[in-house]
Amino acid sequence: MRTHVLALLAATTAVVAPAAASAATTINGSFAGALFGVTSSTATIGAGSTFSSAIGAVSNTSGDLSPIGFFTSFNLSPVTATAGSSLSFSSAFGSYAGKVVSVATDTNVVNLYALGTFTPTGSLSGYAAGASSLTFAFTQTGGANAAVSGGFTFASPPSGVPEPAAWGMMIAGAGMAGAAVRRRRSSTVAAA
């Protein structure tokens, strides 16, 4: 009897062990950046506005997302400032699909928090798909029909809904990233 139990245990270990060894872990890290060419569906931004962006660019990374290069671009779907609306992005490093969970507005500022799933590809393909969050801050200065700027933070596992002070820091970071890109473009044009 004892021999049968040991043989059964050995056979179970041989079957289970390879499956456990091949399981990939989910990403643990974050990245932030700026959205360029942002347009709004409304003259003055607020709840219900839909934001479109020509391109998004990563400005800093941490954790498992560190291999993503500075100013790596990605394509973002239009984002509507309504709880329950869908959004997604695709890039060389992965794709995201989620829904807006909360919307907070203040004068000329719209903040969104979304939860979804990130599916890594490319240099991150060794990781499994997992839960993640996207936090957006859109700002419009100068009144109706004025330019809109946008910034974002991605986190896996998901971060909590940001406090008001964190929204302000994210908006400032997006502005600095935008200024860096403009400076970089003007020096490239001058060199040409």
BELPECOR-V887871 format. One record per pair of residues at least 12 apart in sequence whose ideal C-beta (glycine too) atoms are under 10 Angstrom apart, sorted by the first residue. I is the first residue (numbers start at 1). J is the second residue. If there is no record, write none. Layout:
# BELPECOR-V887871
i;j
I;J
I;J
This chain:
# BELPECOR-V887871
i;j
23;128
24;120
24;125
24;126
24;127
24;128
24;129
24;130
25;64
25;126
25;127
25;128
25;130
26;64
26;117
26;118
26;120
26;127
26;128
26;129
26;130
26;131
26;132
26;156
26;157
27;63
27;64
27;65
27;93
27;94
27;118
27;119
27;120
27;124
27;126
27;127
27;128
27;129
27;130
27;131
27;132
27;154
27;155
27;156
27;157
28;62
28;63
28;64
28;65
28;127
28;130
28;155
28;156
28;157
29;61
29;62
29;63
29;64
29;65
29;66
29;67
29;68
29;124
29;127
29;132
29;154
29;155
29;156
29;157
30;60
30;61
30;62
30;63
30;64
30;65
30;132
30;133
30;135
30;153
30;154
30;155
30;156
30;157
30;159
31;58
31;59
31;60
31;61
31;62
31;63
31;65
31;66
31;68
31;72
31;74
31;93
31;152
31;153
31;154
31;155
31;156
32;58
32;59
32;60
32;61
32;62
32;135
32;151
32;152
32;153
32;154
32;155
32;169
32;170
32;173
32;174
32;177
33;56
33;57
33;58
33;59
33;60
33;61
33;68
33;70
33;71
33;72
33;73
33;74
33;150
33;151
33;152
33;153
33;154
33;173
33;174
33;177
33;178
34;53
34;55
34;56
34;57
34;58
34;59
34;71
34;149
34;150
34;151
34;152
34;173
34;174
34;175
34;176
34;177
34;178
34;179
34;180
34;181
35;51
35;52
35;53
35;54
35;55
35;56
35;57
35;74
35;76
35;79
35;136
35;137
35;138
35;148
35;149
35;150
35;151
35;152
35;174
35;177
35;178
36;53
36;54
36;55
36;56
36;57
36;73
36;149
36;150
36;174
36;177
36;178
36;181
36;182
37;52
37;53
37;54
37;55
37;56
37;147
37;148
37;150
38;51
38;52
38;53
38;54
38;55
38;56
38;76
38;79
38;138
38;139
38;140
38;147
38;148
38;149
38;150
38;151
38;174
38;178
39;51
39;52
39;53
39;54
39;78
39;147
39;148
40;52
40;81
40;110
40;138
40;140
40;145
40;146
40;147
40;148
40;150
41;78
41;80
41;81
42;81
42;140
42;144
42;145
42;148
43;140
43;143
43;144
43;145
43;146
44;107
44;108
44;140
44;143
44;144
44;145
44;146
45;81
45;105
45;108
45;109
45;110
45;138
45;139
45;140
45;144
45;146
45;148
46;81
46;103
46;105
46;106
46;107
46;108
46;109
46;110
46;138
46;140
47;80
47;81
47;82
47;83
47;103
47;104
47;105
47;110
47;112
48;80
48;81
48;82
48;85
48;103
48;105
48;110
49;79
49;80
49;81
49;82
49;103
49;105
49;110
49;138
49;140
49;148
50;78
50;79
50;80
50;81
50;82
50;85
51;76
51;78
51;79
51;80
51;81
51;87
51;110
51;112
51;136
51;138
51;148
51;150
52;76
52;77
52;78
52;79
52;148
52;150
53;74
53;75
53;76
53;77
53;78
53;79
53;89
53;136
53;138
53;148
53;150
53;152
54;73
54;75
54;76
55;73
55;74
55;75
55;76
56;72
56;73
56;74
56;75
56;76
56;89
56;91
56;150
56;151
56;152
56;154
57;70
57;71
57;72
57;73
57;74
57;177
57;178
57;180
57;181
58;70
58;71
58;72
58;73
58;74
58;91
58;93
58;152
58;154
58;177
59;71
59;72
59;151
59;152
59;173
59;174
59;176
59;177
59;178
59;180
59;181
60;153
60;173
60;177
61;93
61;154
62;155
63;155
63;156
64;120
64;124
64;126
64;127
64;156
65;93
65;94
65;118
65;120
65;123
65;124
65;127
65;154
65;155
65;156
67;93
67;122
67;123
67;124
68;91
68;92
68;93
68;94
68;122
68;123
68;124
68;154
69;92
69;93
69;123
70;177
70;180
71;177
71;180
71;181
71;184
72;91
72;92
72;93
73;91
73;92
74;89
74;90
74;91
74;92
74;93
74;94
74;95
74;96
74;154
75;88
75;89
75;90
75;91
75;95
76;88
76;89
76;90
76;91
76;96
76;134
76;136
76;150
76;152
77;89
77;90
77;96
77;97
79;100
79;110
79;112
79;114
79;134
79;136
79;138
79;150
79;152
80;100
80;103
80;112
81;100
81;103
81;104
81;105
81;110
81;111
81;112
81;136
81;138
82;100
82;103
82;112
83;99
83;100
83;101
83;102
83;103
83;112
83;113
83;114
84;99
84;100
84;101
84;103
85;98
85;99
85;100
85;103
85;112
85;114
86;98
86;99
86;100
86;114
86;116
87;99
87;100
87;112
87;114
87;116
87;134
87;136
88;114
88;116
88;134
89;116
89;118
89;134
89;152
89;154
90;119
90;121
91;121
91;122
91;124
92;121
92;122
92;123
92;124
93;118
93;120
93;121
93;122
93;123
93;124
93;125
94;118
94;119
94;120
94;121
94;122
94;123
94;124
94;125
94;127
94;129
94;132
94;154
94;156
95;116
95;117
95;118
95;119
95;120
95;121
95;129
96;114
96;116
96;117
96;118
96;119
96;129
96;132
96;133
96;134
96;154
96;156
97;114
97;116
97;117
97;118
97;119
97;129
98;114
98;115
98;116
98;117
98;118
98;131
98;132
98;133
98;134
98;158
99;114
99;115
99;116
100;112
100;113
100;114
100;115
100;116
100;134
100;136
101;113
101;114
101;115
101;116
101;133
101;134
101;158
101;161
102;114
102;115
102;135
102;161
102;162
103;136
104;137
104;161
104;162
104;164
104;167
105;138
106;139
106;164
106;167
107;140
108;138
108;139
108;140
108;141
108;142
108;143
108;146
108;148
109;137
109;138
109;139
109;140
109;141
109;167
109;168
109;171
110;136
110;137
110;138
110;139
110;140
110;148
110;150
110;167
111;135
111;136
111;137
111;138
111;139
111;161
111;162
111;164
111;166
111;167
111;168
111;170
111;171
112;134
112;135
112;136
112;137
112;138
112;150
112;152
113;133
113;134
113;135
113;136
113;153
113;158
113;159
113;160
113;161
113;162
113;167
114;132
114;133
114;134
114;135
114;136
114;152
114;154
114;158
115;131
115;132
115;133
115;134
115;158
115;159
115;161
116;131
116;132
116;133
116;134
116;158
117;129
117;130
117;131
117;132
117;156
118;130
118;131
118;132
118;133
118;134
118;154
118;155
118;156
118;157
118;158
119;132
120;156
127;156
129;156
130;156
130;157
130;158
131;155
131;156
131;157
131;158
132;154
132;155
132;156
132;157
132;158
132;159
133;153
133;154
133;155
133;156
133;157
133;158
133;159
133;160
133;161
133;162
134;152
134;153
134;154
134;155
134;158
134;159
135;151
135;152
135;153
135;154
135;155
135;158
135;159
135;160
135;161
135;162
135;166
135;167
135;170
136;150
136;151
136;152
136;153
136;167
136;170
136;174
137;149
137;150
137;151
137;152
137;153
137;162
137;166
137;167
137;168
137;169
137;170
137;171
137;172
137;173
137;174
137;175
138;150
138;151
138;152
138;171
138;174
139;151
139;167
139;171
139;172
139;174
139;175
141;175
149;171
149;174
149;175
149;177
149;178
150;170
150;171
150;174
150;178
151;167
151;169
151;170
151;171
151;172
151;173
151;174
151;175
151;176
151;177
151;178
152;170
152;173
152;174
153;166
153;169
153;170
153;173
153;174
